[in-house]
């Protein structure tokens, strides 16, 4: 029966009232728990960090190549970005939206945000390898924009109770800002990676400790946007990964 019947409307009204009249327990925590600890009557308020990796000019890429080539490029790209982002005990969600791969982590410390920052550096380095392999196959290179944001978020489980269709929803600016940063990164003279102000200020002291002989702040460009506020951009890479690429990507 479609949602075009008085019984459906009455049932829908009753379900809405059931939710609105229920007691929701919102707990402020250092960590977002695993999804198994969520139900339709609770929620958590905690620090989380989101990272988005967005393909630049995907429409042109899709129109300039054969369908079989596009399928192989996108499949290889998506699978490896997922591999880079998913390897973390603090991950709480990972997925693909159109031509974008994203992940959300629970991050309560500066060290944990530095780990996420290093994932962004690793993705940027991976793109150098990936485009080198594409060049060997006479396939045009692709570009990505990487956006990262952190803040305290309200996290709740939503969907149709009893239907098996449900998901965690991140209520706040973290996911949307990471997505918007990835959309402006690596174009209009912006660097490949963009960090929100909160994220940069959280991880920079740990990055400085790991590189005591370097002027770490000089690696980043401070910028601002009317809608997005202050942010920091860079094009940093994982040095060991980059050196291996420069040595010819040999099976050592």
ABEGO torsion letter per residue (X at the ends): XBBABAAAAAAAAAAAAAAAABBBBBBBBABBBBAAABBAABBBBBBBBBBBBBBBGAAAAAAABBAAAAAAAAAAAAAAAAAAAABBAABABBBBBEABBBBBBBBABAAAAAAAAAAAAAAAAAAAAAAAAAAAAGBBBBBBBBBBBBBBBBBBBBEBBGAGBBBBBBBEAAAAAAAAAAAABGBGGBBABBBBAAAAAAAAAAAAAABAABBAAAABBBBBBAAAEBBBBBABBBAAAAAAAAAGGBBX
